[in-house]
Amino acid sequence: MLRAMPTTPPQPTTRVLVVHPPMSVARDFIDYPYVSNLGAAQVAAALASKPTLDVQYVDSFALPGSTFAWFDDTSPALAGRAFAGATNDEVLARCRPADVAVVALTPFHRPGVVDANLRDLIEGLPADRVILVDAYQSGQHHVDADTVLTDYPAAHAWLRYEAERDLEALIVGGEAGVHFGGRPDIDALPFPAWDQIDLEAYWRFQSRFVHGLGRGSWAFPIGRRTLPMVTSRGCPFTCTHCSSNPDVASGGGPKIQRRLSEARLRAHLQYLAGLGADTVYVLDELINVRRDHFDVFLDEIEKLDLKFEVPNGFRADYLEPRHFARMRGRVTTVSVSAESGSQRVLDEVVKKKLELSAITRAAANAEKAGLPLLIHYMIGLPGETAAEVNETLAFALHLWDEHRAWPAVQFATPLPGTEIARQLTASAGSLPVVDDWGPRFQGGPSASPDTVDAATLEQFMATFRHRLRESQGPKKLIMNVTYVCNNHCTFCAVGTRTQVDGHPTRQREILDTYRKHGITLVDFDGGEPTLNPELIPLIRYARRIGFERINVTTNGRLCAYEDFAKKLVESGLTTLLFSVHGPDLRSHAREVGVAEAFGQTMSGIDHCVAHRPDNVELGMNVTLTKTNYMRLEDLAQLAFDRGLPWLNIQFLTPFGRATTEVAPDTEHAAEITRGVIDRWKDRIKIQVINLPWCFMPGYESYLAGDAAKLARHMVFVNNERVNLAEYLAARRVRKPVCETCPHACFCGGFYELEDVPEPEWLVSAESLLKRTDPDVRLR
């Protein structure tokens, strides 16, 4: 009987070099360049599994010199960009001669723009042929440019989309030109070739990237030993802004998601943990499309005691309360995408197949679980109206205010390969000329002919960002120290309340509470605060416990006594604002109801100016009424002449005595105000308060409106506390013009002055002594 001769395994016949090159990144890049080498590592492993290929993998992120450094801004082409990776010299020094070099081309190399560093690296590779592969694995972004081979003439071929199935044939066959890869069986792929690189060097690079970028906080931070992975490829949904499954357009089959089997998913996580990873950066487009798949992932993560981040986010409608509970302590931020706050836009424009109620549930469930939630939105989508933009911003801010779900609002961006890019090309003839699509999401709109124009979109975004900044918890405490007043102003918002001082002990307790929560700004208001004998001790106490800016608003009459004026300006306050409502005795007396008030206030101003320390700022408040607004120019002159370089112009606050009986014609008063700003803006600081933005087009920077009030808590004499914006909102109404206004999310609308309410309570002696709440609701 013949015995079978032992077979000799085939010997490698082709030397292959796989390179993940260095790159430059913009400060506001999109997605995750520091883990862009996952695609190269996967390609290297797939090729190394072929018995006829001898593979070397060189990763510019995993060499001793791998770093992150900002380019000199004197180079226009690289201004605002940073270098990431090892230098070409260090990369090339590691490369052995090869028959074929495979270079991973990522969106971060800005395809369509020649990257001179990448071009030089390709030209220097010790290989007979160079193949570029679109190997980036994360989210929707793939390389989409018709000029790649023209831009890099040293490259022989370019393999687009997924590379692992067809790359070996291209290496062996040697065909030049552009090729399209097909869908591999991801369960059959070997694990990425992390074991072939210096992981300690890679983790040092990640740390250098994080520190070099200098961001204060990261929603999806890099852990000390982070490795990326994908548990699935593709996405079954057909959102028009997404370029997921790009091979569909070239006949690659229907839009589907392919997932690792349970056994392979567990084994992959075990592989990463075995390499020493403590954090897994999951780059799936949607990891939770199948709940059982996500449950297996969570099971193994818990078993291996790993942390993980999912920066591309989750489908909100597939997240259940139990998922939030299981992720707590393992992820930094949970991310979902709403895209729009308009259900019509979501259904007909984005085609996301998502109910907004799912986003609301996710926000509530995340808050209940104690997990930060980030929600993505876009404005400027094709066919979206200005009113629908406001729907989105209102929805985003509502979930932020109610549940602290962070609204990540971006401009809708027609990434090459997306449906909205095709729509824009059809309607406008071409896409915008963009060197780097990454920063475009934050940097500017890409409006099409059927979209809100770019300038208006920028106004929407600027107003939204301002509103969001001002609504991140109280930044200022406003304390009514008394309702006693020696004036009788026709418009006073608290003039109908009981004339009584606050209790000093309780007021110190309130100061302690807000200071404990990090508040460093306080306004002492009234009534007339100087009539409270505890005012100066309160100022000194606030300074002693750490309040850095202390403002007092006064009618200044008590400061006619020079000794008191000197004590007040030297007490520790930083700002003193005088309420003056007419430029002469007669006009001022008409507003405040006291004939001698004007002379006393002027003397008080003079005394405070004379004794003012250098660090104390002085200014004037004027409330406009139907009988004084025509004198605003004279009031500005008076402020300047008296040495008050700050003028607050306040429209009525509709409480107490502030009704239509005393209100000026708003449009005419706004016109007068705009003129005063034009003439005085270079000599005094001017702010306008309580006026809808639509009355001040072009003067928006002078409006100190509702967004600022979101950051302020007011404490009444009886120790009741309110968020100032919410308190004032009770007297605001929206009108049809508000629906499309780009400032609607900032501006609360129009004040109702026809029927001004009396206060719901009168101050009693007992109320002054009630215990204060030791906690502050920071929103």
C-alpha positions in Angstrom: 0.0 0.0 0.0 1.3 3.4 -1.0 1.7 5.9 1.8 0.7 9.5 1.2 3.6 11.7 1.1 3.5 14.7 3.6 2.4 17.8 1.9 4.7 20.9 2.0 2.8 24.1 2.7 3.1 26.7 0.0 5.9 29.2 0.6 5.2 32.9 0.5 5.9 34.2 -2.9 4.9 37.8 -2.7 6.3 40.3 -0.2 3.6 42.8 1.0 4.1 45.9 3.0 1.0 47.3 4.8 1.4 50.9 5.9 -0.8 53.2 8.0 0.6 56.6 7.2 0.8 59.8 9.3 -1.7 62.5 8.7 -2.6 66.1 9.4 -5.9 66.9 11.2 -7.9 70.1 11.7 -8.6 71.4 15.2 -12.3 70.7 14.7 -12.0 67.3 13.0 -15.0 65.0 12.8 -14.8 61.4 13.9 -11.8 59.8 15.4 -8.4 60.0 13.7 -6.5 58.5 16.6 -8.1 55.1 15.9 -8.1 55.3 12.1 -5.5 52.6 12.0 -8.1 49.9 12.7 -8.7 49.4 9.0 -5.0 49.0 8.3 -4.6 46.6 11.1 -7.5 44.5 9.8 -6.1 44.5 6.2 -2.7 43.5 7.5 -4.2 40.6 9.4 -6.3 39.4 6.5 -3.3 39.4 4.2 -1.1 37.7 6.7 -3.5 34.8 6.8 -2.8 34.1 3.1 -0.1 31.5 2.9 1.4 32.9 -0.3 1.9 36.4 1.1 4.8 37.6 3.4 3.3 40.6 5.2 4.9 43.4 7.2 2.7 45.9 9.0 4.1 49.4 9.7 1.9 51.7 11.7 2.9 55.4 12.0 0.8 55.6 15.2 2.8 52.9 16.9 6.5 53.9 16.5 8.7 55.4 19.2 8.5 58.8 17.6 4.7 58.8 17.0 3.5 62.2 18.2 1.0 65.0 17.9 2.2 68.5 17.1 0.7 71.7 15.7 2.1 73.0 12.4 3.5 76.5 12.2 0.6 78.7 11.2 2.8 80.6 8.8 2.3 77.8 6.3 -1.1 78.8 4.8 -1.8 75.2 3.6 -1.4 73.8 7.2 -2.6 76.7 9.3 -4.8 75.4 12.2 -3.7 71.8 11.5 -1.6 69.3 13.5 0.6 66.5 12.5 -0.3 63.0 13.9 2.0 60.0 13.7 5.6 59.3 13.1 7.6 61.2 10.5 8.0 59.8 7.0 11.7 59.1 7.7 10.9 57.0 10.7 8.1 55.1 8.9 10.4 54.4 5.8 13.2 53.3 8.0 11.0 50.5 9.3 9.9 49.3 5.8 11.5 46.3 4.3 11.7 46.0 0.5 8.4 44.6 -0.9 6.8 43.6 -4.1 3.6 45.5 -3.2 3.0 48.2 -0.7 -0.6 48.6 0.6 -1.3 52.1 2.0 -4.4 52.8 4.0 -6.0 56.0 2.7 -8.5 57.6 5.2 -10.8 60.5 5.1 -8.4 62.3 7.4 -5.9 62.5 4.5 -8.4 64.8 2.8 -8.9 62.9 -0.5 -9.4 65.4 -3.3 -6.7 67.5 -1.8 -3.0 66.5 -2.3 -1.4 65.7 1.0 2.2 66.5 0.3 3.4 64.4 3.2 1.4 61.4 2.0 2.6 61.9 -1.5 6.2 61.9 -0.4 5.7 58.8 1.7 4.1 56.9 -1.2 7.0 57.9 -3.5 9.6 56.7 -1.0 8.1 53.3 -0.3 10.6 50.4 -1.1 8.0 48.6 -3.3 7.5 47.8 -7.0 3.8 48.7 -6.8 1.7 50.7 -4.4 -2.0 50.0 -3.9 -4.2 52.5 -2.0 -7.0 51.0 0.0 -10.1 52.7 1.5 -9.6 51.0 4.8 -11.1 53.4 7.3 -13.6 51.6 9.5 -16.0 53.9 11.4 -19.3 55.4 10.8 -20.4 56.8 7.5 -17.2 58.3 6.2 -15.4 56.7 3.3 -12.9 58.0 0.8 -14.8 59.6 -2.1 -12.8 61.5 -4.7 -12.3 60.9 -8.4 -8.8 62.3 -8.4 -7.0 60.0 -6.0 -4.8 58.2 -8.5 -4.1 61.5 -10.3 -3.2 63.2 -7.0 -0.8 60.3 -6.1 0.7 59.2 -9.4 3.2 56.9 -7.7 0.2 54.7 -6.7 -0.6 51.9 -9.1 -4.1 51.1 -8.1 -6.9 52.2 -5.7 -9.2 49.7 -4.0 -12.4 51.4 -2.8 -14.7 50.3 0.1 -14.0 47.1 1.9 -10.6 45.7 1.0 -10.2 42.3 2.7 -12.1 40.0 0.2 -10.5 41.2 -3.0 -7.1 42.7 -2.1 -5.1 39.5 -2.5 -6.3 39.0 -6.1 -5.4 42.6 -6.8 -1.9 42.1 -5.3 -1.3 39.0 -7.3 -3.0 40.1 -10.5 -1.4 43.5 -10.6 -4.3 45.3 -12.4 -4.0 49.1 -12.4 -6.7 51.7 -11.9 -9.7 52.0 -9.6 -11.3 48.8 -8.2 -14.3 48.2 -5.9 -14.0 45.7 -3.0 -16.9 43.4 -2.0 -18.4 42.4 1.3 -16.3 39.9 3.2 -17.6 37.4 5.7 -16.5 39.4 8.8 -16.9 36.3 11.1 -14.1 34.6 9.0 -11.7 37.5 9.2 -8.7 37.2 11.6 -8.5 39.6 14.5 -6.7 42.9 13.6 -3.0 42.7 13.7 -2.5 44.6 17.0 0.0 41.9 18.0 2.2 42.9 15.1 2.8 46.5 16.4 4.3 48.1 19.4 1.1 48.7 21.5 2.9 50.6 24.2 4.1 53.1 21.6 0.6 53.3 20.2 -0.9 54.0 23.6 1.8 56.7 24.2 0.8 58.2 20.9 -2.9 58.3 21.9 -2.0 60.1 25.1 0.1 62.6 23.2 -2.8 63.2 20.8 -5.2 63.8 23.7 -2.9 66.2 25.6 -1.7 67.9 22.4 -5.2 68.7 21.2 -5.8 70.5 24.5 -9.6 69.9 24.8 -11.0 70.4 28.2 -13.2 67.4 28.3 -14.0 64.5 25.9 -17.4 63.0 25.5 -15.7 59.8 24.3 -12.3 59.8 25.9 -9.3 57.7 25.1 -8.5 55.4 28.0 -5.0 54.6 29.2 -4.9 51.5 27.0 -7.5 51.8 24.3 -8.0 49.6 21.2 -10.7 50.1 18.6 -12.9 47.4 17.2 -16.1 46.9 15.1 -18.7 44.3 16.0 -20.6 44.9 12.8 -20.3 46.6 9.4 -22.9 48.6 7.6 -26.3 49.9 8.7 -29.7 48.9 7.5 -31.2 52.4 7.6 -31.4 54.8 4.7 -30.8 58.2 6.2 -30.1 60.8 3.5 -27.2 62.4 5.3 -25.2 59.2 5.7 -22.8 57.5 3.3 -23.0 54.1 5.1 -22.8 51.1 2.8 -21.3 53.0 0.0 -21.1 49.9 -2.2 -24.9 50.0 -2.6 -24.5 52.8 -5.2 -22.1 50.6 -7.2 -24.3 47.5 -7.2 -22.9 46.0 -4.1 -26.3 44.7 -2.9 -28.9 46.0 -0.5 -28.3 48.2 2.5 -27.7 45.7 5.4 -25.7 45.2 8.6 -23.4 42.3 9.1 -22.6 41.3 12.7 -20.1 39.1 14.4 -21.5 35.9 15.7 -21.9 35.5 19.5 -18.8 33.3 19.7 -16.7 35.5 17.5 -17.8 38.7 19.3 -16.8 37.2 22.6 -13.5 35.9 21.3 -12.7 39.4 19.8 -13.2 41.1 23.1 -11.1 38.4 24.8 -8.4 39.0 22.3 -8.3 42.8 23.0 -8.3 42.2 26.8 -5.5 39.7 26.4 -3.4 42.4 24.7 -3.8 44.6 27.8 -6.6 46.9 26.6 -8.7 48.5 29.4 -11.0 50.4 27.0 -12.6 49.3 23.8 -13.4 52.1 21.2 -16.4 50.6 19.4 -16.6 52.1 15.9 -19.8 50.4 14.7 -22.2 52.6 12.9 -25.0 51.2 15.1 -24.1 48.6 17.6 -27.6 48.1 19.0 -29.6 47.4 15.9 -30.1 43.9 17.3 -30.8 43.9 21.1 -29.5 40.3 21.5 -26.2 41.3 19.8 -25.8 44.3 22.1 -26.6 42.1 25.1 -23.9 39.7 24.3 -21.4 42.6 23.9 -22.4 43.9 27.4 -22.2 40.4 28.9 -18.6 40.0 27.7 -17.6 43.6 28.6 -18.8 43.0 32.2 -17.1 39.6 32.4 -13.8 41.1 31.2 -14.3 44.2 33.3 -13.6 46.5 30.4 -14.7 50.1 29.8 -16.0 51.1 26.3 -17.0 54.1 24.3 -19.4 54.1 21.3 -18.7 57.4 19.7 -21.0 56.8 16.6 -23.9 56.3 19.0 -26.9 54.2 19.4 -30.5 54.0 17.9 -32.5 55.7 20.6 -35.6 53.5 19.9 -33.6 50.3 20.6 -32.2 51.5 23.9 -34.1 50.2 27.0 -33.7 51.3 30.6 -31.8 48.1 31.4 -29.2 49.1 28.8 -28.6 52.4 30.5 -28.3 50.7 33.8 -25.7 48.2 32.5 -23.6 50.9 30.8 -23.4 53.1 33.9 -19.7 53.2 35.0 -18.5 51.7 31.8 -19.1 54.4 29.3 -18.5 58.1 29.6 -21.3 59.3 27.4 -24.2 57.7 25.6 -24.9 59.2 22.2 -28.0 59.1 20.1 -29.1 61.0 17.0 -32.3 62.9 16.6 -31.1 64.8 13.5 -34.2 67.1 13.7 -36.8 68.2 16.1 -39.4 68.3 13.4 -41.1 65.0 12.8 -41.9 66.0 9.2 -38.2 66.7 8.5 -37.2 63.5 10.2 -39.7 61.5 8.1 -39.6 63.2 4.7 -36.1 64.7 4.5 -33.8 62.6 6.7 -35.9 59.4 6.2 -34.6 58.1 9.6 -37.7 56.0 10.5 -37.6 57.3 14.1 -40.3 58.8 16.3 -39.1 61.8 18.3 -40.8 60.3 21.4 -38.0 57.7 21.4 -35.4 60.6 21.8 -37.4 62.0 24.7 -37.6 58.6 26.4 -33.9 58.1 26.0 -33.2 61.5 27.6 -35.4 60.6 30.6 -33.9 57.1 30.9 -30.3 58.4 30.7 -31.0 61.0 33.4 -32.7 58.4 35.6 -29.6 56.1 35.2 -27.2 58.9 35.9 -25.6 58.6 32.5 -24.6 61.7 30.4 -26.5 61.7 27.1 -25.4 63.5 23.9 -28.0 64.0 21.2 -27.0 64.9 17.6 -29.1 67.4 15.5 -28.6 69.1 12.2 -29.9 72.4 10.8 -29.9 73.4 7.1 -31.2 70.2 5.6 -32.7 70.4 2.1 -36.3 71.6 2.1 -36.2 72.5 5.8 -37.9 75.7 6.7 -36.8 78.4 9.2 -39.8 77.4 11.4 -38.6 73.8 11.4 -35.0 74.9 12.3 -36.6 76.5 15.3 -38.5 73.3 16.1 -35.2 71.5 16.2 -33.5 74.1 18.4 -36.5 74.2 20.7 -36.7 70.4 21.0 -32.9 70.2 21.7 -33.0 72.9 24.3 -36.1 71.4 26.0 -34.3 68.1 26.5 -31.2 69.9 27.7 -33.2 72.0 30.2 -35.4 69.1 31.4 -32.9 66.2 31.4 -29.5 67.7 30.8 -29.2 65.8 27.4 -26.4 67.7 25.7 -27.5 69.0 22.3 -24.8 68.6 19.7 -26.2 70.8 16.9 -24.2 70.8 13.6 -24.8 72.2 10.1 -26.2 69.6 7.7 -23.2 68.7 5.6 -23.4 67.1 2.2 -20.6 64.5 2.6 -19.6 63.1 -0.7 -21.5 59.9 -1.3 -24.6 60.9 0.6 -28.1 61.4 -0.8 -28.1 65.1 0.3 -24.8 65.5 -1.6 -26.5 64.2 -4.7 -29.5 66.5 -4.1 -27.3 69.5 -3.7 -25.3 68.6 -6.8 -28.6 68.3 -8.8 -30.0 71.6 -7.5 -26.8 73.8 -7.3 -24.7 72.1 -9.9 -21.9 71.1 -7.6 -20.8 70.6 -4.0 -19.1 73.4 -2.1 -15.3 73.5 -2.6 -14.1 72.1 0.7 -10.5 71.2 1.6 -11.5 69.2 4.7 -15.1 68.0 5.3 -14.4 67.3 8.9 -14.5 70.9 10.3 -17.4 71.7 7.9 -20.0 70.3 10.3 -19.1 73.1 12.8 -17.5 75.7 10.6 -20.3 76.7 8.3 -23.5 75.8 6.5 -23.7 74.2 3.0 -27.1 75.7 2.0 -28.8 74.6 -1.2 -31.3 76.6 -3.2 -34.2 75.0 -1.3 -32.7 75.6 2.1 -32.7 78.5 4.5 -29.9 80.8 3.3 -26.4 80.4 4.8 -26.3 83.8 6.6 -29.6 83.0 8.4 -28.4 79.5 9.3 -25.3 81.1 10.9 -27.5 83.4 12.9 -29.6 80.4 14.1 -26.4 78.7 15.2 -24.8 81.7 16.9 -28.0 82.4 18.8 -28.3 78.7 19.8 -24.7 78.5 21.0 -25.1 81.7 23.1 -28.3 80.3 24.6 -26.6 77.0 25.5 -23.6 78.7 27.1 -25.9 80.7 29.3 -28.0 77.8 30.4 -25.4 75.6 32.0 -26.4 76.3 35.6 -26.6 79.6 37.6 -23.7 81.9 37.2 -25.1 84.7 39.2 -27.3 85.1 42.3 -29.6 88.1 42.5 -30.7 88.8 46.1 -33.5 91.2 46.9 -32.2 92.4 50.3 -35.3 94.6 51.0 -38.5 95.9 49.6 -38.2 99.1 51.4 -37.7 102.1 49.1 -37.7 105.9 49.4 -38.8 106.3 45.7 -42.2 105.5 44.3 -41.3 104.6 40.7 -44.3 104.4 38.3 -43.0 101.2 36.7 -41.6 99.4 39.8 -41.9 95.6 39.5 -41.9 95.1 43.3 -43.5 98.3 44.3 -46.7 96.6 45.4 -45.0 94.3 47.9 -44.7 94.6 51.6 -42.1 97.2 52.6 -39.7 95.0 54.7 -36.1 94.0 54.9 -34.8 90.5 54.5 -33.4 88.6 57.5 -29.6 88.9 57.6 -29.0 85.4 59.0 -31.1 83.7 56.3 -29.5 85.8 53.6 -26.0 84.8 54.8 -27.2 81.2 54.6 -28.3 81.7 51.0 -24.9 83.3 50.1 -23.2 80.2 51.7 -25.4 77.8 49.6 -24.7 79.4 46.3 -21.0 79.9 47.0 -20.8 76.2 47.9 -22.1 75.4 44.4 -19.3 77.5 42.8 -21.2 80.8 42.2 -18.9 83.8 42.4 -21.3 86.6 41.1 -24.0 88.2 43.2 -26.3 91.3 42.8 -27.8 93.0 45.8 -31.0 94.5 44.7 -34.3 95.7 46.2 -36.4 97.8 46.8 -33.6 100.2 47.6 -30.8 98.0 49.0 -28.9 100.9 50.7 -31.9 101.3 53.1 -31.2 97.9 54.6 -28.7 98.5 57.4 -27.2 95.1 56.8 -26.2 95.8 53.1 -22.6 96.7 53.8 -22.1 93.8 56.2 -23.6 91.5 53.6 -21.2 92.8 50.9 -18.3 92.2 53.2 -19.5 88.7 54.1 -20.0 87.8 50.4 -16.4 89.0 49.7 -15.0 87.1 52.6 -16.6 83.7 51.5 -15.3 84.1 48.0 -17.7 86.0 45.8 -15.5 87.7 43.2 -18.0 90.1 41.6 -20.5 91.9 43.7 -23.0 94.4 42.2 -25.3 96.8 44.0 -28.1 98.6 42.1 -29.2 101.7 44.0 -31.1 105.0 43.5 -28.1 106.6 45.1 -30.0 108.9 47.4 -28.3 107.7 50.6 -25.0 108.3 49.0 -25.6 112.0 49.2 -24.2 111.5 52.6 -20.5 111.4 51.7 -19.4 109.2 54.6 -21.9 106.5 53.5 -20.9 106.8 49.9 -17.3 106.2 50.8 -18.1 103.2 53.0 -20.2 101.7 50.2 -17.6 101.9 47.4 -14.9 100.6 49.7 -17.0 97.8 51.1 -15.8 95.2 48.6 -18.4 95.6 45.8 -17.1 95.6 42.3 -19.9 97.3 40.4 -22.3 100.0 41.5 -25.2 100.9 39.2 -27.3 104.0 39.8 -31.0 104.1 38.7 -31.6 107.4 36.9 -34.8 107.8 34.9 -34.7 111.4 33.8 -31.8 113.8 32.9 -33.1 116.6 35.1 -35.1 117.2 38.3 -38.5 117.5 36.7 -38.3 114.4 34.4 -36.7 112.2 37.1 -39.2 113.3 39.7 -42.1 112.4 37.3 -40.8 108.8 37.1 -39.8 108.2 40.8 -42.4 110.3 42.5 -40.0 112.3 44.7 -39.1 115.9 43.9 -35.8 115.9 45.8 -34.6 112.6 44.5 -32.7 113.9 41.5 -30.5 116.2 43.5 -29.7 113.6 46.1 -28.9 111.0 43.4 -26.6 113.3 41.5 -24.7 114.2 44.8 -24.5 110.5 45.6 -23.0 109.7 42.1 -20.5 112.5 42.6 -19.4 111.2 46.0 -19.0 107.6 44.7 -17.1 108.8 41.7 -14.8 110.8 43.9 -14.1 107.9 46.3 -14.3 105.0 43.9 -11.4 102.5 44.2 -9.8 101.6 40.8 -11.4 98.1 40.9 -14.9 99.4 41.2 -17.0 99.9 38.0 -19.8 102.5 38.0 -22.7 102.7 35.7 -26.3 104.0 35.2 -29.6 102.1 34.8 -32.5 103.7 33.0 -36.0 102.2 32.6 -37.8 103.5 29.6 -41.4 104.7 30.0 -43.7 106.6 27.7 -42.7 109.9 29.5 -38.9 109.5 29.4 -37.8 107.5 26.4 -37.4 110.6 24.2 -34.8 111.9 26.7 -32.6 108.8 26.3 -29.9 110.8 24.5 -29.8 113.3 27.4 -29.5 110.5 29.8 -26.5 109.1 27.9 -24.9 112.5 28.0 -25.6 112.7 31.8 -24.0 109.4 32.4 -20.9 110.3 30.5 -20.6 113.8 32.1 -21.0 112.3 35.6 -18.3 109.7 35.1 -20.5 106.7 34.6 -19.1 104.8 31.5 -21.8 102.1 31.5 -25.4 102.6 30.5 -28.1 99.9 30.9 -31.2 100.6 28.9 -34.1 98.6 30.3 -37.5 98.1 28.9 -40.3 97.3 31.4 -40.4 94.1 33.5 -44.2 93.4 33.6 -44.8 92.9 37.3 -46.1 95.3 40.0 -46.7 98.7 38.5 -45.2 98.1 35.1 -48.3 98.1 32.8 -49.3 99.6 29.4 -50.2 102.8 31.3 -46.5 103.6 31.6 -45.0 101.6 28.7 -43.5 103.5 25.7 -44.2 102.7 22.1 -41.8 99.8 21.8 -40.8 100.3 18.2 -40.2 104.0 18.6 -38.3 103.5 21.8 -36.1 100.8 20.1 -35.4 103.3 17.3 -34.3 105.9 19.8 -32.2 103.3 21.5 -30.4 102.3 18.3 -29.6 105.9 17.6 -28.1 106.3 21.1 -26.0 103.2 20.5 -24.7 104.6 17.2 -23.6 107.9 18.8 -22.3 106.6 22.2 -21.0 103.1 21.6 -17.4 104.2 21.4 -17.5 106.2 24.6 -19.6 104.1 27.0 -20.6 100.5 27.4 -24.3 100.0 26.5 -26.6 97.1 27.2 -30.3 96.7 26.3 -32.5 94.6 28.6 -36.0 93.1 28.2 -36.4 93.8 24.4 -37.1 91.2 21.8 -34.3 90.8 19.2 -36.5 91.7 16.3 -36.6 95.3 17.5 -32.8 95.5 17.3 -31.6 94.1 13.9 -27.9 94.5 13.6 -27.6 95.4 17.3 -27.9 92.0 18.7 -24.6 92.2 20.5 -26.0 94.9 22.8 -28.9 92.8 24.0 -28.6 91.3 27.4 -31.6 89.2 27.1 -33.2 86.0 28.3 -30.3 83.7 27.7 -28.3 85.6 30.4 -31.3 85.3 32.8 -31.1 81.5 32.4 -27.8 81.7 34.3 -29.4 83.7 37.1 -31.2 82.8 40.3 -33.3 85.4 42.1 -33.9 85.2 45.8 -36.8 87.2 47.1 -36.9 88.9 50.5 -38.9 86.0 52.0 -36.2 83.5 50.8 -38.2 82.2 47.8 -35.9 81.3 44.9 -36.7 81.3 41.1 -34.8 80.9 37.9 -35.1 84.5 36.6 -35.8 83.4 33.0 -38.6 81.0 34.0 -40.0 83.7 36.3 -40.2 86.3 33.6 -41.4 83.8 31.0 -44.8 83.8 32.7 -45.3 87.3 31.2 -44.0 86.5 27.7 -46.0 85.5 24.6 -44.9 84.3 21.1 -46.2 85.9 18.0 -46.3 84.6 14.4 -43.1 86.5 13.6 -41.3 84.4 16.2 -41.8 81.1 14.3 -39.1 81.9 11.7 -36.9 84.2 13.7 -33.3 83.0 14.0 -33.2 84.4 17.5 -36.3 82.6 18.8 -34.4 80.1 21.0 -32.7 83.1 22.8 -35.6 85.5 22.9 -38.6 84.7 25.1 -41.0 86.7 22.9 -43.0 89.7 23.8 -44.0 90.9 27.2 -47.7 91.1 28.1 -48.3 94.4 29.8 -52.1 94.7 29.6 -52.9 92.8 32.8 -49.9 92.8 35.1 -50.3 90.5 38.1 -50.1 91.4 41.7 -47.6 89.1 43.6 -49.0 85.8 44.7 -47.9 86.4 48.3 -47.3 89.2 50.7 -44.3 89.1 52.9 -45.0 88.2 56.5 -42.6 88.3 59.4 -42.7 84.6 59.8 -41.7 84.0 56.2 -38.4 85.9 56.7 -37.3 83.3 59.2 -38.2 80.1 57.4 -35.3 77.7 56.8 -33.4 78.0 53.6 -32.9 75.1 51.2 -29.2 74.0 51.3 -29.3 72.7 47.7 -29.4 74.6 44.4 -31.1 73.2 41.3 -28.3 74.0 38.8 -30.5 74.7 35.8 
